[in-house]
């Protein structure tokens, strides 16, 4: 049976889709080799619609269904890109792990179970590609009273873990999440706060650019200490894990409320500098408290390309080596997509994909739903 799996990831940063074709070989789930990687940006109209669907709006069920179809077509094009790069047919791939686009994430709320919602059309994707599709990874963990996120720590343990060594793996997408790989074999993981989402929003609003390349704009500003303290006072930062979050909390309305709650600099550059500091502070605090003594901090996601934020994190962590996961052989832009290829393989093998210590679920669960080719 084939050990080739495709992973597709479109995260809260809304910058597009990353896809990887992985070979897991015959040496177990840790032996991952990325044979091809591709990225497809969202066109502005699609990104705007996906962002809008994070909030209630007119005719949103209809719009969400069409957005799921549109996303599946982008996914399908990505699969074609990957197969073309390697020169293989769809029949050679065992399955696709398709995460979908998270638009709501409210585990444990409202009725005691809550929900998590990823827009997708995996049936259409299976039809387009002729490959089995595994999707809807998060809801099984939520049904088992878990947070449904983060799901990547089990993959991080398999790929980046080192016996007897503390390692921190920090994913800086739209939201930041930490995996603490502890020397005694325990794994801790949770969302630690905003990653790029608020910085990207502010940069788009005031500079007309989708993101602050390398953090160069934020680097020219001054940190508004009073504003930073109001941000840091949000209860989320002071909750103990397991915990997860998303644009349901850290969004434009949240930022405006905090700005309006007290004296704030009138210079947008200072706000950007403060948001960069918030991202770095949240990440460094999480690492200091939950991965003490970690000499290796490996960063993935788009935030690994933000040199300013990377330097801010490193300055808070002293002698720790803060570097992109590229130095471990898996480029920062490929890690999350590879994780969902790994989760698709876990589903096919009927292995649990969640870690109870991370999500707080009632027990290990096989994650995902199958849409056969």
Secondary structure, DSSP 8 states (H G I E B T S, - for coil): ---EEEEEE--TT-S-EEEEEEE--SS-TT--EEEEEEEE---HHHHHHHHHTTS--TTHHHHHHHHHHHHHHHHHHHHHHHHHHHT--GGG--EEEE--EEEEEEET-TTTTEEEEEE--HHHHHHHH-S-EEE--SHHHHHTTS-----THHHHHHHH--TT--EEEEEESSEEEEEEE-TTS-EEEEEEEESSHHHHHHHHHHHS-SS-GGGTTGGGS---HHHHHHHHTSGGGGS-SS----TTTSSHHHHHHHHHTS---S-HHHHHHHHHHHHHHHHHHHHHHHSTT-SEEEEESGGGG-HHHHHHHHHHSTT-EEEEGGGGTS-TTTHHHHHHHHHHHHHHTT-----HHHH--SS-----EEE--
